[in-house]
């Protein structure tokens, strides 16, 4: 049994009543035992000093686990008393002043203790307020909904282990309807914003998030999907706007400063954190991002674009041309360094090429790095990464890089059904509140799934 799976099993020992007690969930969602929800909520929501807030937070999480389909005020309220409960929950999400950072810190600590995470993964931005597009849906609907830039986008930081992945922090991109506020922490806009329409109670049939307008959109009113292949990074849809890979992950690049800030904020929640940071949010300024992570003393693996400027590390290859090249150019030139990832087959190969980047000043020594590439039969690399970790084998490094694939898988199979993208409101605070409680629900779903997995029973 893996270390993280054993940790998940240890977390559920002592709760024998879970097998017979009521569950928060239903046929279309994870049936998480109620005692697990109560026990975890007591720990994660301890910072909410008002008992009413703690109760509403737990009720919201239970509803996310139990309500099938999209989460609306009507369906949430039906769980806890109808229209009045829905309006009360709307106020709790949209306007209540509770600080989500202590909740996320407690969530991250709980995940560290129970999941034994291997890495912190900063994933591509998620476009919110956009339900998945069913097969055959009309792609022209994106023009009726507006471009991805007009909807909230959030960079997620995920703890990933063998048992699963859990988002522990979210960094919102700037958006006019949020008053220009961005980031992962509670902030006040530089100038007062006009009262948001979300400040007034919503009618029961409206979207559960702090948006009081009736939700007249159909499930087909979403933006186009990309194929999700690493080669499609930065791809744009037919309307010229950044494409979505079908689970709300936009390939619109975030600036290196935003990505670095997201990674730094998440790492602060995890103190102490000595694991690697895997950055899958490809965008401009990869070299600046690498320098920023080096200055923070982090161990990292960063996905880079084919054109990222790199130099060969001449301390390892003294006869190699010292002129600047690109990640793709070096990967294509040094084919002799490729090795099979699986000793039993040569179908998938990888290479670790000693490289460096241009130092930021003449006083700095060029950092010693590795360019990682993976090929799946084809001539073009499936993915390119840069890391400063030299203590691990090539298969171990590629395994860490591929943890980002686990995030994509769990985003589609766990986060989406829990309502990750069901926020369509106009409140920066409300968006962070919703994302925080979705993250708590996902931790509970992952813990229960790991403990209940037949091949990994606690008694094994």
C-alpha positions as CSV (number, residue, x, y, z in Angstrom):
1,X,0.0,0.0,0.0
2,X,1.3,3.5,-0.9
3,X,2.3,5.9,1.9
4,X,-0.4,8.4,1.0
5,X,-3.1,5.7,0.8
6,X,-2.1,4.4,4.2
7,X,-2.3,7.9,5.6
8,X,-5.8,8.2,4.2
9,X,-6.7,4.9,5.8
10,X,-5.2,6.0,9.1
11,X,-7.4,9.1,8.9
12,X,-10.6,7.0,8.9
13,X,-9.7,4.5,11.5
14,X,-11.7,5.0,14.7
15,X,-14.8,6.0,12.8
16,X,-16.5,2.6,12.7
17,X,-19.9,4.3,12.5
18,X,-19.0,5.6,9.1
19,X,-20.0,2.3,7.6
20,X,-23.5,2.6,9.0
21,X,-24.2,6.3,9.5
22,X,-25.8,8.7,7.1
23,X,-23.8,10.0,4.1
24,X,-23.3,13.4,2.6
25,X,-23.8,12.4,-1.0
26,X,-26.1,10.7,-3.4
27,X,-26.3,8.5,-6.5
28,X,-24.6,11.2,-8.6
29,X,-22.0,12.3,-6.1
30,X,-19.5,10.9,-3.6
31,X,-21.3,9.4,-0.6
32,X,-19.0,10.8,2.1
33,X,-19.9,9.5,5.6
34,X,-21.4,12.2,7.8
35,X,-19.0,11.7,10.7
36,X,-16.1,12.3,8.3
37,X,-17.7,15.6,7.2
38,X,-18.3,16.6,10.8
39,X,-14.9,15.7,12.1
40,X,-13.0,17.4,9.2
41,X,-15.3,20.5,9.3
42,X,-14.6,20.9,13.0
43,X,-10.9,21.1,12.2
44,X,-10.9,23.1,9.0
45,X,-13.6,25.6,10.1
46,X,-12.2,26.2,13.6
47,X,-11.1,29.8,12.6
48,X,-14.7,30.8,11.9
49,X,-15.5,32.3,15.3
50,X,-19.2,32.6,14.7
51,X,-20.9,29.3,15.3
52,X,-23.4,30.2,12.6
53,X,-20.6,30.6,10.1
54,X,-19.2,27.2,11.0
55,X,-22.7,25.6,10.6
56,X,-23.3,27.3,7.2
57,X,-19.8,26.3,6.0
58,X,-20.4,22.6,6.9
59,X,-23.9,22.8,5.3
60,X,-22.5,24.3,2.1
61,X,-19.9,21.5,1.9
62,X,-22.6,18.8,2.6
63,X,-24.7,20.3,-0.2
64,X,-21.8,20.3,-2.7
65,X,-21.3,16.6,-1.9
66,X,-25.0,15.8,-2.1
67,X,-26.7,18.0,-4.7
68,X,-26.5,16.5,-8.2
69,X,-25.8,18.7,-11.2
70,X,-25.2,22.4,-11.0
71,X,-25.3,24.0,-7.5
72,X,-28.0,26.7,-7.4
73,X,-29.7,28.5,-4.5
74,X,-32.8,26.4,-5.2
75,X,-31.0,23.1,-4.9
76,X,-28.8,24.2,-2.0
77,X,-31.8,25.7,-0.2
78,X,-33.8,22.4,-0.7
79,X,-31.2,20.7,1.5
80,X,-31.6,23.1,4.4
81,X,-35.1,24.5,4.4
82,X,-36.0,26.0,1.1
83,X,-35.9,29.6,-0.2
84,X,-35.1,31.2,3.1
85,X,-32.1,28.9,3.6
86,X,-31.0,29.6,0.1
87,X,-31.0,33.4,0.7
88,X,-29.2,32.9,4.0
89,X,-26.6,30.8,2.2
90,X,-26.3,33.4,-0.5
91,X,-25.4,36.1,2.1
92,X,-22.9,33.7,3.7
93,X,-21.1,33.2,0.4
94,X,-21.4,36.7,-1.1
95,X,-21.1,39.2,1.7
96,X,-20.1,37.6,5.0
97,X,-16.7,38.9,6.1
98,X,-15.1,35.6,7.1
99,X,-11.5,35.3,6.1
100,X,-10.8,32.3,3.8
101,X,-7.0,32.2,4.4
102,X,-7.1,30.6,7.9
103,X,-9.6,28.0,6.5
104,X,-7.3,27.2,3.6
105,X,-4.3,27.0,6.0
106,X,-6.3,24.5,8.1
107,X,-7.3,22.6,5.0
108,X,-3.7,22.4,3.8
109,X,-2.5,21.1,7.1
110,X,-5.3,18.5,7.2
111,X,-4.4,17.4,3.7
112,X,-0.7,17.2,4.5
113,X,-1.4,15.0,7.5
114,X,-3.8,12.6,5.8
115,X,-2.7,12.5,2.1
116,X,1.1,12.6,2.4
117,X,1.4,14.8,-0.7
118,X,4.4,14.4,-3.0
119,X,4.3,17.8,-4.6
120,X,2.5,21.2,-4.8
121,X,1.2,21.6,-8.3
122,X,0.3,25.1,-9.7
123,X,-2.2,24.2,-12.5
124,X,-3.4,26.2,-15.5
125,X,-6.1,28.8,-14.9
126,X,-9.7,27.6,-14.5
127,X,-12.4,29.6,-16.1
128,X,-15.4,29.9,-13.7
129,X,-19.0,30.3,-14.5
130,X,-18.8,28.0,-17.5
131,X,-20.4,24.5,-17.3
132,X,-18.8,21.7,-19.3
133,X,-20.0,21.5,-22.9
134,X,-21.8,18.3,-23.8
135,X,-20.8,16.5,-26.9
136,X,-22.3,18.1,-30.0
137,X,-23.1,21.4,-28.2
138,X,-23.2,24.6,-30.3
139,X,-19.8,26.2,-30.1
140,X,-21.1,29.5,-31.4
141,X,-22.7,29.9,-28.0
142,X,-19.4,31.3,-26.7
143,X,-20.0,34.5,-28.6
144,X,-23.3,34.9,-26.7
145,X,-21.6,34.3,-23.4
146,X,-18.6,36.6,-24.1
147,X,-14.9,35.9,-24.1
148,X,-13.0,33.9,-21.4
149,X,-11.4,37.2,-20.2
150,X,-14.8,38.5,-19.2
151,X,-15.3,35.6,-16.7
152,X,-13.4,34.9,-13.5
153,X,-10.2,32.9,-13.9
154,X,-8.3,31.3,-11.1
155,X,-4.9,29.7,-10.7
156,X,-5.1,26.7,-8.4
157,X,-2.4,25.3,-6.2
158,X,-3.0,21.6,-5.6
159,X,-1.4,19.1,-3.1
160,X,-1.0,15.8,-5.1
161,X,-0.4,12.3,-3.7
162,X,-1.0,8.7,-4.8
163,X,-4.5,9.0,-3.2
164,X,-5.5,12.0,-5.2
165,X,-5.2,15.8,-5.5
166,X,-6.8,18.6,-3.5
167,X,-6.7,22.3,-4.3
168,X,-5.5,24.2,-1.2
169,X,-5.3,27.8,-2.6
170,X,-6.7,29.9,-5.4
171,X,-5.3,33.0,-7.0
172,X,-7.9,35.1,-8.9
173,X,-6.9,37.0,-12.0
174,X,-7.9,40.7,-12.3
175,X,-11.4,41.3,-13.4
176,X,-13.4,44.5,-13.7
177,X,-16.5,43.1,-12.1
178,X,-14.3,42.3,-9.0
179,X,-13.3,45.9,-8.8
180,X,-9.8,45.2,-10.1
181,X,-8.9,43.2,-7.0
182,X,-6.8,40.1,-7.7
183,X,-4.8,37.5,-5.9
184,X,-5.5,34.9,-3.1
185,X,-5.8,37.2,-0.1
186,X,-8.6,39.5,1.1
187,X,-7.9,42.9,-0.3
188,X,-9.7,46.2,-0.6
189,X,-9.9,47.9,-4.1
190,X,-7.9,51.1,-4.5
191,X,-11.1,53.1,-5.0
192,X,-14.7,52.3,-3.9
193,X,-16.5,50.2,-6.4
194,X,-20.2,50.6,-7.3
195,X,-22.4,48.3,-5.2
196,X,-22.5,45.0,-6.9
197,X,-25.9,43.6,-7.9
198,X,-24.9,40.6,-5.7
199,X,-25.4,42.6,-2.5
200,X,-29.1,42.1,-2.6
201,X,-30.8,38.8,-1.8
202,X,-31.2,36.4,-4.7
203,X,-34.4,34.8,-5.7
204,X,-34.5,31.0,-5.1
205,X,-34.2,30.0,-8.7
206,X,-31.1,32.1,-9.4
207,X,-27.5,30.8,-9.4
208,X,-26.2,30.0,-6.0
209,X,-23.3,32.2,-6.4
210,X,-23.6,35.9,-5.6
211,X,-25.3,37.0,-8.8
212,X,-28.9,38.0,-8.5
213,X,-29.8,37.8,-12.1
214,X,-31.9,34.8,-13.2
215,X,-29.8,32.1,-14.6
216,X,-31.2,31.8,-18.1
217,X,-28.2,30.0,-19.6
218,X,-28.4,26.5,-20.9
219,X,-25.7,23.9,-20.4
220,X,-24.6,24.5,-23.9
221,X,-23.7,28.1,-23.4
222,X,-20.0,27.7,-22.9
223,X,-16.8,28.4,-24.7
224,X,-15.0,26.1,-27.1
225,X,-12.7,23.3,-25.9
226,X,-9.1,22.6,-26.9
227,X,-7.8,19.1,-27.2
228,X,-5.9,19.3,-23.9
229,X,-2.7,18.1,-25.5
230,X,0.4,20.0,-24.3
231,X,1.0,21.1,-27.9
232,X,-2.2,23.1,-27.7
233,X,-1.0,25.5,-25.0
234,X,-1.9,29.0,-25.9
235,X,-4.3,27.8,-28.6
236,X,-7.2,30.1,-29.4
237,X,-10.8,29.3,-30.3
238,X,-12.5,30.2,-33.5
239,X,-13.6,33.4,-32.0
240,X,-10.0,34.5,-31.3
241,X,-10.3,34.1,-27.5
242,X,-8.2,31.7,-25.4
243,X,-9.4,28.1,-25.8
244,X,-10.6,25.8,-23.0
245,X,-9.6,22.1,-22.8
246,X,-13.2,21.0,-22.0
247,X,-12.9,21.1,-18.2
248,X,-12.7,24.8,-17.9
249,X,-8.9,25.0,-18.0
250,X,-7.9,27.9,-20.2
251,X,-4.6,27.9,-22.0
252,X,-4.5,31.7,-21.8
253,X,-1.1,32.3,-20.3
254,X,-0.8,33.8,-16.9
255,X,2.2,36.2,-16.3
256,X,5.2,34.8,-14.5
257,X,4.5,37.3,-11.7
258,X,1.0,35.9,-11.2
259,X,2.2,32.3,-11.2
260,X,5.1,33.1,-8.8
261,X,2.7,34.9,-6.4
262,X,0.3,32.0,-6.5
263,X,3.0,29.5,-5.7
264,X,4.4,31.7,-3.0
265,X,1.0,32.3,-1.3
266,X,0.3,28.5,-1.4
267,X,3.7,27.6,0.0
268,X,3.0,30.0,2.9
269,X,-0.1,28.0,3.8
270,X,2.0,24.8,3.9
271,X,4.7,25.7,6.3
272,X,6.7,23.7,6.8
273,X,6.8,22.5,3.2
274,X,9.9,20.8,1.8
275,X,8.5,19.2,-1.2
276,X,8.9,20.2,-4.9
277,X,6.7,22.8,-6.6
278,X,5.4,21.7,-10.1
279,X,4.3,24.6,-12.3
280,X,2.1,23.6,-15.2
281,X,0.8,27.1,-15.9
282,X,2.8,27.7,-19.0
283,X,3.0,31.3,-20.0
284,X,5.4,34.2,-20.9
285,X,8.4,34.8,-18.7
286,X,9.4,31.2,-17.9
287,X,13.0,32.4,-17.3
288,X,11.8,35.1,-14.9
289,X,9.6,32.5,-13.1
290,X,12.7,30.2,-12.8
291,X,14.7,33.0,-11.3
292,X,11.9,33.8,-8.9
293,X,11.6,30.2,-7.7
294,X,15.4,30.0,-7.3
295,X,15.5,33.2,-5.3
296,X,12.9,31.7,-2.9
297,X,15.0,28.5,-2.5
298,X,12.3,26.2,-3.9
299,X,12.8,22.9,-5.5
300,X,10.8,23.1,-8.7
301,X,9.8,21.6,-12.0
302,X,8.4,24.2,-14.5
303,X,6.7,23.4,-17.8
304,X,8.3,25.5,-20.5
305,X,7.4,26.4,-24.1
306,X,9.4,25.2,-27.0
307,X,10.8,28.6,-27.6
308,X,12.0,29.2,-24.1
309,X,15.6,30.6,-24.3
310,X,18.2,28.2,-22.7
311,X,21.9,27.6,-22.9
312,X,23.7,24.3,-22.6
313,X,25.6,23.9,-19.3
314,X,29.2,24.0,-20.5
315,X,30.5,22.7,-17.2
316,X,28.9,19.4,-18.2
317,X,29.3,19.8,-22.0
318,X,32.4,22.0,-22.5
319,X,32.6,21.4,-26.2
320,X,29.1,22.5,-26.9
321,X,28.3,25.8,-28.6
322,X,27.8,28.4,-25.9
323,X,25.3,30.5,-27.9
324,X,21.8,30.7,-26.7
325,X,19.3,28.2,-28.0
326,X,15.7,27.1,-27.2
327,X,14.2,24.3,-25.2
328,X,13.0,22.6,-28.3
329,X,16.3,23.2,-30.2
330,X,18.4,21.6,-27.4
331,X,15.9,18.7,-27.1
332,X,16.1,18.0,-30.8
333,X,19.9,18.2,-31.0
334,X,20.8,15.9,-28.1
335,X,18.9,12.8,-29.1
336,X,21.7,10.6,-27.8
337,X,20.6,11.5,-24.2
338,X,17.2,10.0,-24.6
339,X,16.4,6.9,-22.5
340,X,13.4,4.6,-22.2
341,X,11.3,5.5,-19.2
342,X,10.1,2.0,-18.9
343,X,12.9,-0.7,-19.1
344,X,10.4,-3.1,-20.7
345,X,9.6,-0.9,-23.7
346,X,11.1,1.9,-25.8
347,X,7.8,3.4,-26.8
348,X,8.2,6.3,-24.3
349,X,11.6,8.0,-24.0
350,X,12.9,10.9,-22.0
351,X,16.0,13.0,-21.6
352,X,17.6,15.1,-18.9
353,X,19.8,17.8,-20.5
354,X,22.1,20.0,-18.4
355,X,21.2,23.6,-19.2
356,X,21.2,27.0,-17.7
357,X,19.5,30.3,-18.1
358,X,20.9,33.8,-18.6
359,X,21.7,35.2,-15.1
360,X,19.9,38.4,-14.1
361,X,23.2,40.2,-13.4
362,X,26.9,39.9,-14.3
363,X,27.6,39.1,-10.6
364,X,25.4,36.0,-10.6
365,X,26.6,32.5,-11.7
366,X,24.4,30.8,-14.2
367,X,22.1,28.3,-12.3
368,X,22.6,24.6,-12.9
369,X,19.4,23.2,-14.3
370,X,18.1,20.3,-16.2
371,X,15.8,20.4,-19.3
372,X,13.4,17.4,-19.2
373,X,11.8,16.1,-22.3
374,X,9.4,13.3,-23.0
375,X,8.6,11.7,-26.4
376,X,5.8,9.3,-27.2
377,X,7.0,7.8,-30.4
378,X,6.8,11.1,-32.3
379,X,9.6,13.4,-33.2
380,X,8.2,16.3,-31.3
381,X,8.4,16.2,-27.5
382,X,5.2,15.6,-25.6
383,X,6.3,18.0,-22.9
384,X,9.3,20.1,-21.9
385,X,10.2,21.0,-18.3
386,X,13.0,22.7,-16.5
387,X,14.1,21.7,-13.0
388,X,16.7,22.5,-10.4
389,X,16.3,19.0,-8.8
390,X,19.4,16.9,-9.4
391,X,19.1,14.3,-6.7
392,X,16.4,12.2,-8.4
393,X,16.5,9.8,-11.3
394,X,15.1,10.7,-14.7
395,X,12.0,8.4,-14.2
396,X,11.4,10.0,-10.7
397,X,11.6,13.5,-12.2
398,X,9.2,12.7,-15.0
399,X,6.8,11.1,-12.5
400,X,6.7,14.3,-10.6
401,X,6.1,16.3,-13.7
402,X,3.3,14.1,-14.7
403,X,1.5,14.8,-11.4
404,X,0.0,17.7,-13.3
405,X,-1.9,15.1,-15.3
406,X,-3.5,13.8,-12.0
407,X,-4.7,17.3,-11.3
408,X,-6.4,17.5,-14.8
409,X,-8.0,14.1,-14.2
410,X,-9.3,15.0,-10.7
411,X,-10.5,18.3,-11.9
412,X,-12.8,16.6,-14.4
413,X,-13.8,13.7,-12.3
414,X,-14.1,15.3,-8.8
415,X,-13.9,19.1,-8.9
416,X,-16.4,19.6,-11.7
417,X,-19.1,17.5,-10.2
418,X,-18.6,19.3,-6.8
419,X,-19.3,22.7,-8.5
420,X,-15.8,24.1,-9.1
421,X,-17.0,26.3,-12.0
422,X,-20.5,26.9,-10.8
423,X,-19.6,30.4,-9.5
424,X,-21.1,33.1,-11.7
425,X,-21.3,36.0,-9.3
426,X,-19.8,39.4,-9.1
427,X,-18.1,39.3,-5.8
428,X,-14.3,38.7,-5.3
429,X,-15.0,37.7,-1.8
430,X,-17.8,35.4,-2.8
431,X,-15.7,33.7,-5.5
432,X,-13.0,32.9,-2.9
433,X,-15.5,31.7,-0.4
434,X,-17.0,29.3,-3.0
435,X,-13.7,28.0,-4.2
436,X,-12.5,27.4,-0.6
437,X,-15.6,25.3,0.3
438,X,-15.3,23.3,-3.0
439,X,-11.7,22.6,-2.0
440,X,-12.9,21.3,1.4
441,X,-15.5,19.1,-0.3
442,X,-12.9,17.7,-2.6
443,X,-10.6,16.8,0.3
444,X,-13.4,14.8,1.9
445,X,-14.3,13.1,-1.4
446,X,-10.6,12.1,-2.0
447,X,-10.1,10.9,1.6
448,X,-13.2,8.7,1.4
449,X,-12.4,7.3,-2.0
450,X,-8.9,6.4,-0.9
451,X,-10.1,4.7,2.2
452,X,-12.9,2.9,0.4
453,X,-10.9,1.7,-2.6
454,X,-11.2,-2.1,-2.7
455,X,-7.6,-2.6,-3.5
456,X,-6.4,-0.3,-0.7
457,X,-8.6,-1.3,2.2
458,X,-7.3,-0.2,5.6
459,X,-7.1,-3.9,6.6
460,X,-4.9,-4.7,3.6
